[in-house]
Structures are given as structure tokens and as C-alpha cells.
Amino acid sequence: MIAGKQPLVERQVRAEGGAAGPELLADPYVARCREVLRLWLRWDQEQRQLTERMFGAGCDQAEIEQLLDECELLRQAAVQATEALLSIGRQDEPGQ
């Protein structure tokens, strides 16, 4: 975490007048949201690394193809996790 920055969940709860206590952070839905966001961040990191290598001097074609395959698998996993998360929603949300 960046120094001085609060996690998004804490900032949102504080903005709504609450406190991000252990019960919120232990909420299975919040935990799943965090997992999905971590997947997207991992994908982003891999994609950036791949882009740097693709445009760098002396890039190995086989290595780039392997990285592309890994990035695609990671992206697919993140998309599936996101779709699953969005389909379940929170049980206590209005309209659910």
C-alpha cells in the first residue's frame, strides 16, 4: 500500500460515515471483491511488462508468445471472476 493511502474499502466506508472494522473486511463479498481486483492488478502488471518487452530491443519471440498466453489466461480468469462476482451481488443490497 502506498504510504498515506487508505484502501478503497476503508475510504468508501469512512465517506459513508462508518468505520472499516474487522467485520467489514471479513465480509465474504468484500473479500471476493478484493480477490477480483487483485486479479485485474496482476493482469495489468503482466500486460505492462509484456508491452515493455515487445517494444524493447532484442526481444525473444518465443518469450513474448509465452507472456501473451499467460496474460490472456490471467485476463480470462479475471473476467470470469468479475462476471461471477457481479452475478451474485450482495444479499443485503437493496433490489437484490
Secondary structure, DSSP 8 states (H G I E B T S, - for coil): --TT---HHHHHHHHTT----HHHHT-HHHHHHHHHHHHHHHHHHHHHHHHHHHHSTT--HHHHHHHHHHHHHHHHHHHHHHHHHHHH--TTSTT-
